[in-house]
């Protein structure tokens, strides 16, 4: 997955996670990481938009996008294409 490591780094920074936290493409996000609340989702989307030069519309956002780190990275890859 092309953007997995970059998305992981941004997620870690935005949520203030320990960089040594083991995160893989299969790591569940929404509902599994207590740090990922609604305000953190907004901050994360802003950070992803800034870093990758993408625009995320409200209609683009769904729970499935934030299901796992892999689904989030795939979403970013699709938006950046």
Legacy VTK file of the C-alpha trace (Angstrom):
# vtk DataFile Version 3.0
C-alpha trace
ASCII
DATASET POLYDATA
POINTS 81 float
0.000 0.000 0.000
1.568 3.176 -1.249
0.649 5.626 1.524
0.422 3.312 4.542
3.589 4.468 6.327
2.857 8.165 5.784
-0.747 7.808 6.981
0.502 5.848 10.008
2.936 8.644 10.888
0.259 11.324 10.544
-2.209 9.279 12.613
0.395 8.773 15.328
1.220 12.495 15.391
-2.387 13.734 15.391
-3.495 11.313 18.103
-0.337 11.761 20.174
0.373 8.040 20.165
3.716 6.557 21.134
5.646 6.129 17.851
6.452 2.588 18.965
2.735 1.692 19.000
2.373 -1.317 16.706
0.072 -0.291 13.862
-0.458 -2.336 10.704
-2.875 -2.178 7.785
-5.247 -4.438 9.740
-5.233 -2.310 12.909
-8.816 -1.266 13.723
-9.227 2.478 14.234
-12.721 3.862 14.813
-14.101 2.442 18.020
-10.799 0.780 18.911
-8.489 3.726 19.536
-9.959 5.847 22.338
-7.904 8.815 21.105
-9.793 8.759 17.776
-12.890 10.720 18.760
-14.921 13.023 16.529
-12.608 16.000 17.062
-9.558 13.852 16.319
-11.190 12.681 13.078
-11.573 16.327 11.999
-7.931 17.046 12.908
-6.760 13.909 11.126
-8.656 14.783 7.954
-7.114 18.262 7.991
-3.628 16.838 8.452
-4.153 14.358 5.609
-5.459 17.130 3.333
-2.453 19.317 4.104
0.140 16.563 3.775
-1.161 14.935 0.596
-2.697 17.991 -1.075
-6.117 16.368 -1.255
-9.603 17.678 -0.552
-11.981 15.565 1.500
-15.666 16.402 1.136
-18.153 15.644 3.893
-19.792 13.091 1.587
-16.468 11.218 1.321
-16.342 10.465 5.023
-17.820 7.234 6.341
-17.163 4.809 9.162
-15.732 2.329 6.649
-13.043 4.861 5.709
-11.814 4.817 9.307
-12.367 1.090 9.915
-8.656 0.195 9.744
-5.357 1.894 9.041
-5.371 0.104 5.688
-8.820 1.400 4.723
-7.739 4.934 5.621
-4.537 4.601 3.566
-6.543 3.206 0.624
-8.910 6.184 0.874
-5.969 8.612 0.782
-4.470 6.765 -2.189
-7.781 6.999 -4.062
-8.140 10.727 -3.295
-4.545 11.436 -4.322
-4.917 9.636 -7.669
LINES 1 82
81 0 1 2 3 4 5 6 7 8 9 10 11 12 13 14 15 16 17 18 19 20 21 22 23 24 25 26 27 28 29 30 31 32 33 34 35 36 37 38 39 40 41 42 43 44 45 46 47 48 49 50 51 52 53 54 55 56 57 58 59 60 61 62 63 64 65 66 67 68 69 70 71 72 73 74 75 76 77 78 79 80
